[in-house]
Amino acid sequence: MSGAEKKELVEEAKTAGKQFIQDHYDTEFICTDYEIVDPSVQSTIYLNGYVTGHEKEKITVVYSYHTHQVRTVIGPDWFIESEKDKQ
């Protein structure tokens, strides 16, 4: 995978992750770094960051670049339990 392809995938993942957090948790996700898993292992990008107002709490958005969808969100219980669809 070329550098340009990686950059494009990361931007796609960031956009999808931010929108997912906004839609499901009604807050803004700030991505601070990421990890791309090799496609021969798993087509996943881990977006690490935080949500506005909770800069010290780590939130990870797990994005599949094969299906172009957010798989899940990992974070503190209080945040995960605040998902709008679960209330």
C-alpha positions in Angstrom: 0.0 0.0 0.0 1.5 3.3 -1.0 1.8 6.4 1.2 -0.9 8.2 -0.8 -3.3 5.2 -0.4 -2.6 5.1 3.4 -3.2 8.9 3.7 -6.5 8.6 1.8 -7.7 5.7 4.0 -6.8 7.5 7.1 -8.7 10.6 6.0 -11.7 8.5 5.1 -11.5 6.7 8.5 -11.2 10.1 10.4 -14.3 11.5 8.6 -16.3 8.3 9.3 -15.2 8.2 12.9 -16.0 11.8 13.6 -19.4 11.4 12.0 -20.1 8.2 14.0 -19.2 9.8 17.3 -21.3 12.8 16.5 -24.3 10.7 15.5 -24.1 8.1 18.3 -22.7 10.1 21.2 -23.5 13.7 20.2 -20.0 15.0 20.8 -16.8 15.8 18.8 -14.0 13.2 18.4 -10.5 14.6 18.1 -8.1 12.1 16.5 -4.5 12.4 17.9 -2.9 9.3 16.2 -3.8 6.2 14.3 -2.6 2.7 13.5 -3.2 0.9 10.2 -3.3 -2.9 10.5 -1.7 -4.7 7.5 -4.5 -5.8 5.1 -3.0 -9.4 5.1 -3.9 -9.5 8.8 -7.0 -7.4 9.1 -8.3 -4.4 7.2 -8.5 -2.1 10.2 -7.5 1.4 11.2 -7.5 2.3 14.9 -8.1 6.0 15.4 -7.0 7.1 18.9 -8.0 10.3 20.4 -10.5 11.9 22.8 -13.9 13.7 22.8 -14.3 17.4 23.5 -14.2 18.2 27.2 -12.5 14.9 28.2 -9.0 15.3 26.8 -7.5 12.9 29.3 -9.9 10.0 28.5 -8.7 7.8 25.6 -11.3 6.9 23.0 -10.5 4.6 20.1 -12.6 4.3 16.9 -12.1 1.0 15.1 -12.7 1.4 11.4 -12.8 -1.3 8.7 -11.3 0.0 5.4 -12.6 -3.1 3.7 -16.3 -2.4 4.5 -15.8 1.4 5.0 -17.6 1.3 8.3 -16.9 2.0 11.9 -16.8 -1.4 13.7 -16.9 -0.3 17.3 -15.8 2.4 19.7 -13.5 1.6 22.7 -13.4 3.9 25.7 -14.3 4.3 29.3 -17.6 2.8 30.5 -19.3 6.1 31.2 -18.7 7.1 27.5 -19.7 3.8 25.9 -22.9 3.8 28.0 -23.8 7.3 26.9 -24.5 6.1 23.3 -27.8 7.6 22.2 -29.2 4.4 20.7 -28.7 2.5 24.0 -30.8 5.0 26.1 
